[in-house]
Amino acid sequence: MMSVITTQRQGDILVITSNNPPVNALGAAVRQGLAAAIEELNGDDSLKAAVIRCEGRTFFAGADITEFGKPMQEPGLPTLVDQIEASEKPVVAAVHGTALGGGCEVALACHYRIAVPSAKFGLPEVKLGILPGAGGTQRLPRVAGVKFALELAAKGDPVPAKVAQAAGLVDRLADEDSLTPDAVAYASEIAAARPLPRASEKPVQVEDGVFDAFRKENARRMRGFDAPAEIIDVIEQTVSLPYAEGVQRERAGFMKLIMGTQSAAMRHIFFAERKAAKIDDVPEDTKLRDIKRVGVIGAGTMGGGISMNFLSAGIPVTIVEMQQEALDRGTGTIRKNYEASAAKGRLKPEQVEGAMGLLKPTLSLDDLADCDLIIEAVYENMDVKKDIFGKLDKIAKQGAILASNTSYLNIDEIAASTSRPQDVLGLHFFSPANVMKLLEIVRGAKTAHDVLATAMDVAKRIKKVAVVAGVCHGFIGNRMLMPRQVEANKLLMEGATPQQIDKVHVEFGMPMGPFQMADLAGVDIGWHRDPTRIESIRDALAAENRWGQKTKAGFYDYDDKRTPSPSPRVAEIIEEFRKKSGAQQHEVTDQEIVERTLYPMVNEGALILEEGMAQRASDIDVVWIYGYGWPVYRGGPMFWADTVGLKTIVEGLEKHGFTVAKLLKDKAASGGRFNG
């Protein structure tokens, strides 16, 4: 068996190569091989310098995350990077692909860094709720400055090689196709240079006010997260300390975070996302159907957004509308969205034209005859959808996959309107469909294995996080949303205000509360449109044209900048309904709001698992993280329930009169968990 690290002499330069697919993760064998190679370099007088390079598509893309929580095999990464930096002879990092996390720390420990222009550098540990633990918070400020170090470590987003070069992290750029020879030439050039530029020995230059300014600029983005705050504190507290003391503070910060609930939650989601891609009863080698052209029925907000996913991935789309005006409006919006991205520098003008060139607008369903996947995205009406699928059954070619973008409706009933239910499934995109990452793939009773596997593959092609759901009202996400909304409305009757309920959810970490969400989506959604028929608070608001942000009035009043403020009129409407309802008034505490709006979601999740509507609890967590903005540092509702304690959840539900799911009750009684 070949070693993952090999060495080869090129004259008096030692070329150290890692070949540990798929991403050259810095597992124990890689660390041991690198340590041995550095010993070889320093133990041979005929060698003058070394180059560390990687085979495959990338430089070291980080630590081996599967080692987290297990005893570390020596050498640990902190020991290895110190050994590289302490080398008596210069070591050059030759970077292509990505140098992320531990990979970036290895590059920082090398005396010189050369990279191809397409390479990227980053410290994304913050996205797993931890901080760089192998000197990254200490070497990077010394090499590239404090502001750059804060950007890279506290935000976690990688930067291109040219940006890294401007900051001082990269010494030289190589040609894309000659990295190794350029790196060897560079190593020969600096082989005799002394003293060696060791990052740990460089002084740190700090601008006045840089830390306070960074905290202020990023307060909203970092709200609720422990890791960014700890990273900023570590760098701030150590810039004036000797490197050895700074590393001790970094290590203490790393241990504090990795033992915390937030990091456990974020690592849970990291693995849960990968697990969600596996379908338990569908073999991994299932032959996929070929998807070369996609049809979309409906050019409204959802249809347009869905189409953009495929166009951006280079997949041609035929989009159908009933009226020319609606078709023109829809295609115009698609173009406008692409041009807005181009204006922000996210796309080049030729990419906009390339995407638009793949779009074929039409008024005829017959033009979908050559499509391999057809997605219906019309409004939520079963009769309309069944009518469309009946027509598609006659038009679509054999083997085409027929999908409905429904939020609630029964996929089996839709499939029954065709002669090929095995080819039908649900593809529930979340709005805005071209932005939101979640895709619920709804598996019908007769959906074929290869149809399901192909849908999962298509999701990956269009950069979605896909979760398989069974057929039930609201599937996974919306089904769990319903009890929250019901209880939020009951709490209004009993004395809470929309502001209090929303505040509890925002402080929990949600992007918005139930009533803010209603105003954003539209209070009139699902309204029966009869202003004289007022059976609920939402009916009363809708009857007065309080449709939410779009009419500057909903559960809140809005100014021209859509800033909300409490509404005296809404308070009056709520009071009228309280009197009519005869609901017992009491002082509603924030804890009661948590117990009555969030605990029932966990209970519904348990029912979903009991019924087999989700494959695993972690899939439910993925749905809520990527579809509804559940705070990633709480790991999704089922993981959060584990951290609260299932016994506590059951007691809270029973106290408020809920019927508790058997699965939840059984797990609580046995001291079990939903995850692990």
C-alpha positions as CSV (number, residue, x, y, z in Angstrom):
1,M,0.0,0.0,0.0
2,M,1.4,3.4,-1.0
3,S,2.2,5.9,1.7
4,V,0.0,9.0,1.6
5,I,3.2,11.1,1.8
6,T,6.1,10.5,-0.6
7,T,9.4,12.3,-1.1
8,Q,11.5,12.8,-4.2
9,R,14.7,14.7,-4.9
10,Q,14.9,17.2,-7.6
11,G,18.6,18.2,-7.5
12,D,19.2,19.5,-3.9
13,I,15.4,20.2,-3.4
14,L,13.2,17.7,-1.6
15,V,9.7,17.6,-3.1
16,I,7.3,16.3,-0.4
17,T,4.0,15.1,-1.9
18,S,0.7,14.3,-0.2
19,N,-1.7,12.0,-2.0
20,N,-4.7,11.5,0.3
21,P,-7.9,11.7,-1.7
22,P,-10.3,13.3,-2.0
23,V,-9.1,16.5,-0.3
24,N,-5.7,15.7,1.3
25,A,-7.3,16.0,4.8
26,L,-4.6,16.2,7.5
27,G,-5.3,12.8,9.1
28,A,-2.8,11.0,11.3
29,A,-1.0,9.2,8.3
30,V,-0.5,12.6,6.5
31,R,0.8,14.3,9.7
32,Q,3.2,11.4,10.4
33,G,4.4,11.4,6.8
34,L,5.0,15.2,6.8
35,A,6.9,15.0,10.1
36,A,9.2,12.2,8.7
37,A,9.8,14.2,5.5
38,I,10.9,17.3,7.5
39,E,13.3,15.1,9.5
40,E,14.6,13.7,6.1
41,L,15.2,17.3,4.9
42,N,17.2,18.3,8.0
43,G,19.1,15.0,8.3
44,D,20.6,15.1,4.8
45,D,23.4,17.7,4.3
46,S,23.0,17.4,0.5
47,L,19.4,18.8,0.6
48,K,19.1,22.6,0.7
49,A,15.3,23.2,0.8
50,A,11.9,21.5,0.4
51,V,8.6,22.0,-1.4
52,I,5.4,20.7,0.2
53,R,2.8,20.0,-2.6
54,C,-0.3,17.9,-3.0
55,E,-1.6,15.6,-5.7
56,G,-5.3,15.7,-6.8
57,R,-7.5,18.7,-6.9
58,T,-6.4,20.5,-3.9
59,F,-3.8,21.4,-1.3
60,F,-4.6,20.3,2.3
61,A,-8.3,21.3,2.6
62,G,-8.3,21.0,6.4
63,A,-8.1,18.7,9.4
64,D,-9.7,15.2,9.3
65,I,-13.1,16.0,10.8
66,T,-13.7,12.3,11.5
67,E,-10.9,12.5,14.2
68,F,-12.9,15.1,16.2
69,G,-13.8,13.7,19.6
70,K,-11.3,10.9,19.4
71,P,-7.8,10.7,21.1
72,M,-5.4,12.6,18.9
73,Q,-2.6,10.4,17.3
74,E,0.8,12.0,17.4
75,P,2.0,14.3,16.0
76,G,-0.9,16.6,16.5
77,L,-1.3,19.4,14.0
78,P,0.1,22.1,16.4
79,T,3.3,19.9,16.9
80,L,3.6,19.3,13.2
81,V,3.4,23.0,12.1
82,D,5.9,24.0,14.8
83,Q,8.2,21.3,13.4
84,I,7.8,22.7,9.8
85,E,8.5,26.3,11.0
86,A,11.5,25.2,13.1
87,S,13.2,23.5,10.1
88,E,16.8,24.7,9.7
89,K,16.3,24.7,5.9
90,P,13.6,26.7,4.0
91,V,10.3,25.0,3.3
92,V,8.0,26.3,0.4
93,A,4.3,25.6,0.3
94,A,3.0,25.1,-3.2
95,V,-0.7,25.7,-3.1
96,H,-3.4,24.8,-5.6
97,G,-7.1,24.3,-5.0
98,T,-7.8,25.3,-1.4
99,A,-5.6,25.7,1.6
100,L,-8.3,25.6,4.3
101,G,-8.2,25.4,8.1
102,G,-5.3,23.2,9.0
103,G,-4.1,23.4,5.4
104,C,-3.8,27.2,5.7
105,E,-2.0,26.7,9.0
106,V,0.5,24.3,7.3
107,A,1.1,27.0,4.6
108,L,1.6,29.6,7.3
109,A,4.2,27.4,9.1
110,C,6.2,27.1,5.8
111,H,8.8,29.9,5.3
112,Y,7.5,30.8,1.8
113,R,4.2,30.3,0.0
114,I,3.7,30.1,-3.8
115,A,0.2,29.6,-5.3
116,V,-1.6,29.4,-8.6
117,P,-4.1,32.3,-9.1
118,S,-7.1,30.0,-8.8
119,A,-6.1,28.8,-5.3
120,K,-8.0,30.0,-2.3
121,F,-6.9,30.4,1.4
122,G,-9.2,30.3,4.4
123,L,-9.7,29.5,8.1
124,P,-13.3,28.1,8.1
125,E,-13.2,26.5,11.6
126,V,-15.6,29.2,12.8
127,K,-18.3,27.5,10.7
128,L,-17.9,24.4,12.9
129,G,-18.1,26.5,16.0
130,I,-14.4,26.3,16.8
131,L,-11.3,28.4,16.1
132,P,-8.0,27.6,14.3
133,G,-6.1,25.5,16.8
134,A,-2.7,25.1,15.3
135,G,-1.3,28.6,15.5
136,G,-3.7,30.2,12.9
137,T,-4.8,33.0,15.2
138,Q,-1.2,33.8,16.0
139,R,0.8,33.3,12.7
140,L,-1.8,35.0,10.4
141,P,-1.8,38.4,12.1
142,R,2.0,38.4,12.1
143,V,2.1,37.5,8.4
144,A,-0.9,39.4,6.9
145,G,-2.0,41.9,9.6
146,V,-4.7,41.9,12.2
147,K,-7.6,43.1,10.0
148,F,-7.0,40.4,7.4
149,A,-6.7,37.8,10.1
150,L,-10.0,38.8,11.7
151,E,-11.7,38.7,8.3
152,L,-10.4,35.2,7.5
153,A,-10.8,33.6,11.0
154,A,-13.9,35.2,12.4
155,K,-16.0,35.1,9.2
156,G,-14.6,31.9,7.8
157,D,-14.9,32.8,4.1
158,P,-12.0,31.8,1.8
159,V,-10.1,34.5,-0.3
160,P,-8.5,34.1,-3.7
161,A,-4.7,33.8,-4.0
162,K,-4.4,37.4,-5.4
163,V,-6.1,38.8,-2.3
164,A,-3.9,36.6,-0.1
165,Q,-0.8,37.9,-2.0
166,A,-1.9,41.5,-1.5
167,A,-2.1,40.8,2.3
168,G,1.3,39.1,2.4
169,L,0.0,35.6,2.9
170,V,1.2,34.5,-0.5
171,D,4.8,35.5,-1.6
172,R,4.6,34.6,-5.3
173,L,2.1,33.5,-7.9
174,A,2.8,30.6,-10.3
175,D,1.4,29.7,-13.6
176,E,-1.7,27.5,-13.4
177,D,0.0,24.6,-15.2
178,S,3.5,24.8,-13.8
179,L,3.1,25.1,-10.0
180,T,5.6,22.3,-9.1
181,P,8.5,23.4,-11.3
182,D,7.9,27.0,-10.3
183,A,7.9,26.1,-6.7
184,V,11.1,24.0,-7.1
185,A,12.7,27.0,-8.9
186,Y,11.6,29.3,-6.1
187,A,13.0,26.9,-3.4
188,S,16.4,26.9,-5.3
189,E,16.3,30.7,-5.4
190,I,15.8,31.1,-1.6
191,A,17.7,28.0,-0.5
192,A,20.6,30.0,0.9
193,A,18.5,32.9,2.3
194,R,19.0,33.5,6.0
195,P,17.6,34.2,8.5
196,L,14.5,32.2,7.6
197,P,11.3,34.2,7.7
198,R,9.5,32.4,10.6
199,A,5.9,33.7,11.1
200,S,6.0,33.2,14.8
201,E,9.0,35.6,15.1
202,K,7.4,38.5,13.3
203,P,6.0,41.5,15.2
204,V,2.3,42.3,14.9
205,Q,1.2,45.7,13.6
206,V,-2.1,46.8,15.1
207,E,-4.2,49.7,14.0
208,D,-6.0,51.7,16.6
209,G,-9.7,50.7,17.0
210,V,-9.5,47.8,14.6
211,F,-11.1,45.3,17.0
212,D,-14.0,47.5,18.1
213,A,-14.7,48.5,14.4
214,F,-14.7,44.8,13.3
215,R,-17.1,43.9,16.1
216,K,-19.4,46.7,15.2
217,E,-19.4,46.0,11.4
218,N,-20.2,42.3,11.9
219,A,-22.5,42.4,15.0
220,R,-25.5,41.4,13.0
221,R,-23.8,38.5,11.2
222,M,-22.2,37.1,14.4
223,R,-25.2,37.6,16.7
224,G,-25.7,34.5,19.0
225,F,-22.5,32.7,17.8
226,D,-19.8,31.9,20.4
227,A,-16.9,31.2,18.0
228,P,-16.5,34.5,16.2
229,A,-16.5,36.4,19.5
230,E,-13.9,34.0,21.0
231,I,-11.7,34.4,17.9
232,I,-11.8,38.2,18.1
233,D,-11.0,38.0,21.8
234,V,-8.1,35.6,21.3
235,I,-6.4,37.7,18.6
236,E,-7.0,40.9,20.6
237,Q,-5.7,39.5,23.8
238,T,-2.5,38.0,22.2
239,V,-1.3,40.6,19.7
240,S,1.0,42.1,22.3
241,L,2.1,38.7,23.8
242,P,5.0,36.5,22.9
243,Y,4.0,33.8,20.4
244,A,4.3,31.0,22.9
245,E,1.8,32.7,25.3
246,G,-0.5,33.5,22.4
247,V,-0.6,29.9,21.4
248,Q,-1.6,28.9,24.9
249,R,-4.5,31.3,24.8
250,E,-5.5,30.0,21.4
251,R,-5.5,26.4,22.7
252,A,-7.6,27.4,25.7
253,G,-10.1,29.0,23.4
254,F,-10.1,26.0,21.1
255,M,-10.8,23.6,24.0
256,K,-13.5,25.8,25.4
257,L,-15.4,26.0,22.1
258,I,-15.0,22.3,21.1
259,M,-16.4,21.2,24.5
260,G,-19.4,23.5,24.0
261,T,-22.9,22.8,22.7
262,Q,-22.6,25.2,19.8
263,S,-19.7,23.4,18.2
264,A,-21.4,20.1,18.8
265,A,-24.5,21.5,17.1
266,M,-22.6,22.8,14.1
267,R,-20.6,19.6,13.6
268,H,-23.8,17.7,13.9
269,I,-25.2,19.7,10.9
270,F,-22.0,19.3,9.0
271,F,-22.4,15.5,9.1
272,A,-26.2,15.6,8.9
273,E,-26.1,17.4,5.6
274,R,-24.0,14.6,4.1
275,K,-26.1,11.9,5.7
276,A,-29.3,13.4,4.2
277,A,-27.9,12.6,0.7
278,K,-28.2,8.9,1.4
279,I,-31.5,7.1,0.8
280,D,-31.7,4.1,3.1
281,D,-33.4,1.6,0.7
282,V,-32.0,2.9,-2.7
283,P,-28.7,1.3,-3.7
284,E,-25.8,3.7,-4.2
285,D,-25.1,2.2,-7.6
286,T,-28.6,2.9,-8.9
287,K,-28.4,3.9,-12.6
288,L,-29.5,7.6,-12.9
289,R,-31.7,9.0,-15.6
290,D,-30.1,11.5,-17.9
291,I,-31.3,15.1,-17.3
292,K,-30.2,17.3,-20.2
293,R,-33.2,19.7,-20.4
294,V,-35.7,20.8,-17.8
295,G,-39.2,22.1,-18.2
296,V,-40.8,24.5,-15.7
297,I,-44.6,25.3,-15.8
298,G,-45.2,28.7,-14.4
299,A,-43.1,31.8,-14.8
300,G,-44.1,33.5,-11.5
301,T,-41.8,34.0,-8.5
302,M,-41.4,30.3,-7.8
303,G,-41.2,29.2,-11.4
304,G,-38.7,31.9,-12.3
305,G,-36.5,31.1,-9.3
306,I,-36.6,27.4,-9.9
307,S,-35.5,28.0,-13.6
308,M,-32.6,30.1,-12.5
309,N,-31.1,27.2,-10.5
310,F,-30.9,25.1,-13.7
311,L,-29.8,28.0,-15.9
312,S,-27.0,28.8,-13.5
313,A,-25.8,25.2,-13.6
314,G,-25.7,25.3,-17.4
315,I,-28.9,23.2,-17.9
316,P,-31.3,24.4,-20.6
317,V,-34.8,25.3,-19.4
318,T,-38.1,25.5,-21.3
319,I,-40.5,27.7,-19.3
320,V,-44.2,27.7,-20.0
321,E,-46.9,30.3,-19.1
322,M,-50.5,30.6,-20.3
323,Q,-50.4,34.3,-21.2
324,Q,-47.7,36.2,-23.1
325,E,-47.8,39.1,-20.6
326,A,-47.1,36.7,-17.7
327,L,-44.3,35.0,-19.7
328,D,-42.6,38.3,-20.6
329,R,-42.9,39.4,-17.0
330,G,-41.4,36.2,-15.7
331,T,-38.5,36.1,-18.1
332,G,-37.9,39.8,-17.5
333,T,-37.6,39.1,-13.8
334,I,-35.1,36.3,-14.4
335,R,-32.9,38.7,-16.5
336,K,-33.3,41.5,-13.9
337,N,-32.1,39.1,-11.1
338,Y,-29.1,38.0,-13.1
339,E,-28.2,41.6,-14.0
340,A,-28.5,42.6,-10.3
341,S,-25.9,39.9,-9.5
342,A,-23.7,41.2,-12.3
343,A,-24.0,44.7,-11.0
344,K,-22.6,43.4,-7.6
345,G,-19.7,41.7,-9.4
346,R,-21.0,38.2,-8.7
347,L,-21.4,37.4,-12.4
348,K,-19.8,38.6,-15.6
349,P,-22.0,40.1,-18.3
350,E,-21.2,37.1,-20.6
351,Q,-22.4,34.7,-17.8
352,V,-25.7,36.6,-17.7
353,E,-26.1,36.2,-21.5
354,G,-25.0,32.6,-21.3
355,A,-27.7,31.8,-18.8
356,M,-30.4,33.7,-20.6
357,G,-29.4,31.9,-23.8
358,L,-30.3,28.6,-22.3
359,L,-33.9,29.8,-21.6
360,K,-36.7,28.9,-24.0
361,P,-40.0,30.7,-23.1
362,T,-43.2,29.3,-24.6
363,L,-47.0,29.4,-24.3
364,S,-47.4,25.7,-25.3
365,L,-47.1,22.7,-23.0
366,D,-46.3,20.7,-26.1
367,D,-42.9,22.3,-26.1
368,L,-42.1,20.2,-23.0
369,A,-42.0,17.0,-25.1
370,D,-38.2,16.9,-25.2
371,C,-37.6,17.6,-21.5
372,D,-36.1,15.0,-19.2
373,L,-37.5,16.6,-16.0
374,I,-40.6,18.7,-15.9
375,I,-41.4,20.8,-12.7
376,E,-44.9,22.2,-12.2
377,A,-44.8,25.4,-10.2
378,V,-48.4,26.8,-10.4
379,Y,-50.5,27.8,-7.3
380,E,-51.5,25.4,-4.6
381,N,-54.7,23.9,-6.0
382,M,-55.1,20.2,-6.3
383,D,-57.6,20.3,-9.3
384,V,-55.3,22.6,-11.3
385,K,-52.3,20.4,-10.6
386,K,-54.1,17.2,-11.5
387,D,-55.3,18.7,-14.7
388,I,-51.7,19.8,-15.6
389,F,-50.3,16.3,-14.8
390,G,-53.0,14.7,-16.9
391,K,-51.9,16.7,-19.8
392,L,-48.2,16.1,-19.1
393,D,-48.9,12.4,-19.2
394,K,-49.8,12.7,-22.9
395,I,-47.0,15.2,-23.8
396,A,-43.9,14.1,-21.8
397,K,-41.6,11.5,-23.4
398,Q,-41.3,8.1,-21.8
399,G,-38.8,8.2,-18.9
400,A,-39.3,11.9,-18.2
401,I,-39.5,12.7,-14.5
402,L,-42.6,14.7,-13.6
403,A,-42.4,16.8,-10.4
404,S,-44.7,19.2,-8.5
405,N,-43.4,22.1,-6.5
406,T,-46.0,21.8,-3.9
407,S,-45.7,22.9,-0.2
408,Y,-48.6,20.8,1.2
409,L,-50.5,18.8,-1.4
410,N,-50.6,15.0,-1.7
411,I,-48.1,13.8,-4.3
412,D,-49.8,10.4,-4.6
413,E,-53.1,12.0,-5.6
414,I,-51.2,14.1,-8.2
415,A,-49.4,11.0,-9.4
416,A,-52.7,9.1,-9.8
417,S,-53.8,11.5,-12.5
418,T,-51.1,10.0,-14.7
419,S,-50.5,6.5,-16.2
420,R,-46.9,6.6,-14.8
421,P,-46.9,7.3,-11.0
422,Q,-43.5,5.7,-10.8
423,D,-42.1,8.8,-12.6
424,V,-43.8,11.4,-10.3
425,L,-42.4,13.0,-7.1
426,G,-42.5,16.3,-5.3
427,L,-39.7,18.9,-5.5
428,H,-40.5,21.5,-2.9
429,F,-38.3,24.5,-3.4
430,F,-38.2,27.2,-0.8
431,S,-38.7,30.9,-1.6
432,P,-36.7,32.6,-3.1
433,A,-36.0,29.5,-5.0
434,N,-32.8,30.8,-6.6
435,V,-31.4,31.6,-3.2
436,M,-32.6,29.2,-0.5
437,K,-30.5,26.0,-0.3
438,L,-33.1,23.5,0.9
439,L,-35.0,21.2,-1.5
440,E,-37.5,18.8,0.0
441,I,-37.8,15.8,-2.3
442,V,-41.2,14.2,-1.7
443,R,-41.3,10.5,-2.3
444,G,-44.6,9.1,-3.5
445,A,-45.8,5.6,-2.7
446,K,-44.9,4.5,-6.2
447,T,-41.9,6.7,-7.0
448,A,-39.2,4.6,-8.6
449,H,-35.8,4.2,-7.0
450,D,-34.0,5.6,-10.1
451,V,-36.3,8.7,-10.1
452,L,-35.5,9.4,-6.5
453,A,-31.8,8.9,-6.9
454,T,-31.8,11.1,-10.0
455,A,-33.6,13.9,-8.1
456,M,-31.0,13.7,-5.4
457,D,-28.2,14.0,-8.0
458,V,-30.0,16.9,-9.7
459,A,-30.2,18.7,-6.4
460,K,-26.4,18.4,-6.0
461,R,-25.9,19.7,-9.6
462,I,-27.9,22.8,-8.8
463,K,-26.2,23.2,-5.4
464,K,-29.2,22.4,-3.2
465,V,-29.2,20.6,0.1
466,A,-31.8,17.8,-0.5
467,V,-33.8,15.9,2.1
468,V,-36.2,13.1,1.3
469,A,-39.7,13.5,2.8
470,G,-42.8,11.2,2.8
471,V,-46.3,12.1,1.7
472,C,-48.1,14.0,4.5
473,H,-49.7,17.4,4.8
474,G,-46.8,19.9,4.8
475,F,-44.1,17.2,4.5
476,I,-41.4,17.9,7.1
477,G,-40.9,21.7,7.3
478,N,-44.3,23.1,6.9
479,R,-45.9,20.3,8.9
480,M,-43.7,21.3,11.9
481,L,-44.4,25.0,11.3
482,M,-48.2,24.6,11.7
483,P,-48.3,23.8,15.5
484,R,-46.0,26.7,16.1
485,Q,-48.3,29.1,14.3
486,V,-51.4,27.6,16.0
487,E,-49.9,28.1,19.5
488,A,-48.6,31.6,18.6
489,N,-52.2,32.6,17.8
490,K,-53.6,31.1,21.0
491,L,-51.0,33.0,23.0
492,L,-52.3,36.2,21.5
493,M,-55.7,35.4,22.8
494,E,-54.3,34.7,26.3
495,G,-52.4,38.0,26.8
496,A,-49.1,37.9,24.7
497,T,-48.4,40.5,22.0
498,P,-47.0,39.8,18.5
499,Q,-43.9,41.8,19.6
500,Q,-43.3,39.6,22.6
501,I,-43.7,36.3,20.7
502,D,-41.5,37.5,17.9
503,K,-38.8,38.8,20.3
504,V,-38.6,35.4,22.0
505,H,-38.0,33.7,18.6
506,V,-35.4,36.3,17.5
507,E,-33.6,36.0,20.8
508,F,-33.6,32.3,20.3
509,G,-31.7,32.8,17.1
510,M,-34.4,32.7,14.4
511,P,-34.2,35.4,11.7
512,M,-37.8,36.4,12.5
513,G,-40.8,35.4,14.6
514,P,-44.1,34.0,13.5
515,F,-45.9,37.3,13.0
516,Q,-42.9,39.0,11.3
517,M,-42.8,36.0,9.0
518,A,-46.5,36.3,8.3
519,D,-46.0,40.0,7.3
520,L,-43.1,39.1,5.1
521,A,-44.9,36.3,3.3
522,G,-48.2,38.1,3.1
523,V,-51.1,38.0,5.6
524,D,-53.5,37.5,2.7
525,I,-51.9,34.2,1.7
526,G,-54.6,31.5,1.9
527,W,-57.3,34.2,2.7
528,H,-60.8,33.4,1.4
529,R,-61.1,37.0,-0.1
530,D,-64.4,37.7,1.6
531,P,-64.0,40.9,3.7
532,T,-67.4,40.3,5.4
533,R,-66.3,36.8,6.7
534,I,-64.1,37.4,9.7
535,E,-63.3,34.3,11.7
536,S,-59.7,35.0,12.8
537,I,-57.3,37.8,13.5
538,R,-55.7,37.2,10.1
539,D,-59.2,37.5,8.4
540,A,-59.6,40.8,10.2
541,L,-56.2,42.1,9.1
542,A,-56.7,41.0,5.5
543,A,-60.2,42.6,5.4
544,E,-58.6,46.0,6.3
545,N,-55.9,45.6,3.6
546,R,-53.3,44.9,6.2
547,W,-51.6,42.3,4.0
548,G,-48.1,42.7,5.5
549,Q,-45.0,44.5,4.3
550,K,-46.3,44.9,0.8
551,T,-49.2,47.2,2.0
552,K,-47.0,48.7,4.8
553,A,-49.4,47.2,7.4
554,G,-49.9,43.7,8.8
555,F,-49.4,42.6,12.3
556,Y,-47.0,45.6,12.4
557,D,-47.1,49.1,10.9
558,Y,-44.2,49.7,8.4
559,D,-42.5,52.9,7.3
560,D,-41.0,53.5,3.8
561,K,-37.9,51.5,4.7
562,R,-40.1,48.5,5.9
563,T,-39.1,49.1,9.5
564,P,-41.8,47.6,11.7
565,S,-43.4,49.3,14.7
566,P,-46.2,48.0,17.0
567,S,-49.7,48.8,15.6
568,P,-52.4,50.3,17.9
569,R,-55.0,49.1,15.4
570,V,-53.7,45.5,15.7
571,A,-53.8,45.8,19.5
572,E,-57.5,46.8,19.2
573,I,-58.3,43.9,16.8
574,I,-56.6,41.4,19.2
575,E,-58.5,42.8,22.2
576,E,-61.8,42.4,20.3
577,F,-61.0,38.7,19.6
578,R,-59.9,38.1,23.2
579,K,-63.3,39.3,24.5
580,K,-65.1,37.1,21.9
581,S,-63.0,34.0,22.6
582,G,-63.4,34.1,26.3
583,A,-59.8,32.8,26.6
584,Q,-58.4,33.0,30.1
585,Q,-56.0,36.0,30.3
586,H,-52.7,35.7,32.2
587,E,-49.2,37.1,32.2
588,V,-47.4,35.1,29.4
589,T,-43.7,34.6,30.2
590,D,-41.0,34.2,27.6
591,Q,-40.4,30.6,28.8
592,E,-44.1,29.8,28.2
593,I,-43.7,31.0,24.7
594,V,-40.7,28.7,24.2
595,E,-42.6,25.7,25.7
596,R,-45.8,26.3,23.7
597,T,-44.3,27.2,20.3
598,L,-41.0,25.3,20.0
599,Y,-41.7,22.2,22.1
600,P,-44.7,21.3,19.9
601,M,-42.4,21.4,16.8
602,V,-40.2,18.8,18.4
603,N,-43.3,16.7,19.2
604,E,-44.4,17.0,15.5
605,G,-40.9,16.0,14.5
606,A,-41.2,12.9,16.6
607,L,-44.6,12.0,14.9
608,I,-42.9,12.5,11.5
609,L,-40.2,10.0,12.5
610,E,-42.8,7.6,14.0
611,E,-44.7,7.6,10.7
612,G,-41.6,7.2,8.6
613,M,-42.1,10.6,6.9
614,A,-38.4,11.4,7.5
615,Q,-35.6,9.0,7.3
616,R,-33.7,10.2,10.4
617,A,-33.9,12.9,13.0
618,S,-30.9,14.7,11.6
619,D,-32.8,15.1,8.2
620,I,-35.4,17.1,10.1
621,D,-32.6,19.3,11.5
622,V,-31.2,19.9,8.0
623,V,-34.7,21.0,6.8
624,W,-35.0,23.6,9.5
625,I,-31.5,24.9,9.3
626,Y,-31.6,25.4,5.5
627,G,-35.3,26.1,4.9
628,Y,-36.4,28.2,7.9
629,G,-33.3,29.8,9.4
630,W,-33.2,27.8,12.6
631,P,-29.9,28.9,14.2
632,V,-27.2,26.5,13.1
633,Y,-25.5,26.9,16.5
634,R,-28.6,25.1,18.0
635,G,-28.3,22.2,15.5
636,G,-31.9,22.0,14.4
637,P,-35.0,21.3,16.5
638,M,-34.3,17.6,17.2
639,F,-30.7,18.2,18.2
640,W,-31.8,21.2,20.3
641,A,-34.4,18.9,22.0
642,D,-31.5,16.5,22.9
643,T,-29.6,19.4,24.5
644,V,-32.6,20.6,26.4
645,G,-33.3,17.1,27.5
646,L,-36.2,15.0,26.2
647,K,-37.6,14.6,29.7
648,T,-37.8,18.4,30.0
649,I,-39.6,18.6,26.6
650,V,-42.2,16.0,27.6
651,E,-42.8,17.6,30.9
652,G,-43.3,21.0,29.2
653,L,-45.7,19.6,26.7
654,E,-47.8,17.7,29.3
655,K,-48.0,20.8,31.5
656,H,-49.6,22.7,28.6
657,G,-52.0,19.9,27.7
658,F,-50.4,18.5,24.6
659,T,-50.7,14.8,23.5
660,V,-47.0,13.6,23.4
661,A,-45.8,11.5,20.6
662,K,-45.0,7.9,21.6
663,L,-41.5,8.0,20.2
664,L,-40.7,11.2,22.2
665,K,-42.2,9.7,25.4
666,D,-40.3,6.5,25.0
667,K,-37.0,8.2,24.3
668,A,-37.5,10.5,27.3
669,A,-38.3,7.6,29.6
670,S,-35.2,5.6,28.6
671,G,-32.9,8.6,28.7
672,G,-32.5,8.4,25.0
673,R,-31.7,11.0,22.3
674,F,-32.9,11.7,18.7
675,N,-29.3,12.1,17.5
676,G,-26.6,9.7,18.5
